[in-house]
Amino acid sequence: MAKLEGKVAVITGGASGIGAATAKLFSEHGAKLVLVDLQEDLGTAFAKELSDAIFVKADVTSEEEVTAVFTKAKEAYGKVDVVFNNAGIGRVTPTHDLSYDEWRKTVAVDLDGVFLVAREAIRAFKEQDGGVIVNTASMYGWVGSPGSAAYNAAKGGVVNFTRSIGLEYASENIRVNALCPGFIDTPIIPEESKAVLKDMTPMKRLGQADEMAKAVLFLASDDSSFMTGSSLVVDGGYTAQ
């Protein structure tokens, strides 16, 4: 059964990793896709592999570029039903060595960008009969990690931002939830780090991007119709320790 038949979905960070895996699964479930990323060549090529998709190059920290994404989505497909607010970056730097520019860049992408995309999505949803937002937070939105102060702060902000707007728009048929992944086997994780991260995870393996995609599909579809303001932690047991 196609769970997103006739739906239009915007996916930021959609050219690789969890975003790309989610795009593939959404496409299999009938969605028309707007892939957003800074990796233009990769995103354009990937969009051509899917049954009905366009690619838009955009920086999620730019108000103008985020607005343009939704304008182009409406021009192409007439509406937006689902937004997977997934673009993000990470860095590991001791806090005493972390420059303010590095702090600001991390928070700008991982929190400010989530706000800008969500705000534009809500504006679109209020003009129609609602919609769904899935924000990518992290298990590190729930627990700390030495050397990841900026990332932890931003992802903790995404968790509480999700709660806030989930409540704010609950009566308007706008649902907002967050995915909180653990260590996922994507290109962002260096090969030399994988053994250590596997050992840190109770299930003794890394998560796979397609496992995260299934969780996003659940949150984006009517399977989660009575959920809003919630965070779904998918971390191989890490935060249960």
N, C-alpha and C positions, 0 to 999 in steps of 0.2 A: 504493500500500500504506500503510495506516494504521500508523504506527510506535508509537503510544501507545494503541492500542485497549484500553479497559478500565482504563486507568491513571488515578489521581487525582493531580493536580499542584497544589501550592501555589506561587503566584507573588507574591513581595513586590515592591512598586513596580509593581504590575500594572495601574494605571489609565491609564498613558500611556507614551510612549517605547518603549524596548526591551522593557519588561515587557508592554505592551499588544500589541506586534507578536508577541511570543512566545506570548501567550495565544491570539491568533487562529490562529497556526500549530499550536499544540498542539491546539486545538479541531478544526481541520481533520484532524488525525491521530488523532482519537478520544478525546482526554483529557477527563475531567471536571475542572473548574477551581475553585480557591479563590483568588480575587483579593484581595490584601491591600494596603492603601494608606491614607494619611491623607486623600486627596481623596474624601470620601464620595459626593458627588453624581455626580462623574465616574465613580467606580468602580461605583456601583450601576447607573447607566445603561449602562455598558459591559458589565457582566455580563449584562444583559438581551439584549444583541445576540448573545451566544454561545449555542451549542446547549445546553450543560449547565454552568452556572457559578453560583457564589454570590460575594457580596462581603462581606468582613469588614474593618471599619475597625480599624486597629491601628497602634501605634507600636512599631517593632522594637527600640527601646531599653528597652522595658518587659517585664520577665520575665513579669508577669501577663498582659499582652496577647498576647504571643507564645504562651504556653501556651494561652490561650483560642482562638487561631487553630486550633491542632491539635485541640483539643476539638471545635470547631465543624465542622472538616473531617471528623472521624470520625463525628460525629453525622449529617452530611449524606450522607456517602459510604461510611462504614465503615472507611476506611483512607487512607493517604497513600503514594504510590509514588515521586513525584518532587517535589523542592523546587528552585525557581529562586530563589536567595537574592540578590535583585536590588536591593532598596531602597538608595538612597544619595543623598548630597548632595555638592556641590563648592563651593569658593570659591577666589578668587585674591586673596591679600593678602600684601604683603611681610612676611617673617617678623618683622621688628622692629616692625611695626605690628599683628601678630596677637595678639589678646587670648587669655588662657587659656580664657575661656568659648567663644570661637570654635574654638579648638583642640579642646577637649573635645567640643563639639557635633559637629564633623566626625568625630572618631575614634569617638564614641559611635554614630553612625549607620552609618558606613562599615566599622567593624571590630567594635565591641561588638555591634551589631545582627546582623552576620553570624554571630558566635559564638552568640548566643542562639537564632537561628532554626536554625542547624545542630545545636546541642545538642538542641533539641526534636525535630528531624527524626530524629536518630540514636536517640533514645529510642523514637520510634515505629517505626523500622525494625528495632530489636532485638526488638520484639514480633512481628514478622512475618518474612517471608523476604527481608530486605534492602530496598534502595532506592537512589535516586540523588540526589545533591545537585550543583547547579551554582551556584557562587558567582560573582557579578560582581566582578571585580577591575578592572584597567585596564592599558593599556600603561604608565601611570605607576606601576604596581607594579614595573616593571622598569627604568625610567629616571627621572631627576629632571626637574623643571620649576620654574624660578624662580617664586616666589610661591605655590607649592602644597605647602608643607612638610607641612601636616596631612593633606591628601589623599594625597600621595605616601606618607607614613608609614603611613596606614591601608591603602591599597591594596597596598603591599608586605607588610603584615601579612596581608592576605587571601591573597596568593600563598603565603606560607609556612605559614599556617594550613591552607590546602588541602592542601599537601604532608603536613603532620603528621597530619591526621585521615584523609587518604586512605590513609596507611600504617597508621594505628592500627586501622582497621576493614576493611582489604582482605580479610581472611580470613572476614569475616562477610557477604559479598555486599552490602556497602555501598560504593558508588563515589562519590568526591568529586573533582570537577574544577572548574577556574575558567575563565571567559571573560574575556579582557583586550581590551576594545574600544579602538579609537583614537578619533579625532574623529568623532562620529556626529551626523547631522542630526536632532536632536530639539529640543523646545522649550527645553531647558536651555541651548542655545547661542544667544547673542544674534545677531541678524541682522548687526550691525556687525562681528562677529568672524569670520564664516564665510569671507570672502575670504582673510584671513590664515591661518586654519587649513587651508584648501584648499592654499594655497601651501606650507605646512609639511609637507604629506603628499606623499610621492613619487608617488602615483597622481593627485595634483592634483584631488582631489574629497573630499567628506565621505562617510563610510560611511552606509548607510541602516539604519534600525531592522530592516527585514525581513531584511537580510543577517546581522545579529546573531542574529535569531530562528532562522535556519537553522543557525547554529553551535550555539546552545543546544539545538536539537532533536537534532543529532548527539550532543552530550554527554549528553543525557537519555535517549537511546534505546539499543537494543542495537547500533547501528552503532558505538558506542565501547566495546563490552563488555570490551575488554582495556586500558582506560585508567582509572587512578585516581591522584590526587595530582598531576595534570598541569595546565598552564595553556595554553589555546589563545589565541594572540595574533592578533587580527583588526584590523589597524591601517593597511591600505593601504601598508605598507612602512616606517612611521615608525621602528620600533625596529631596523630592519635598517641604518639609516644609520650 
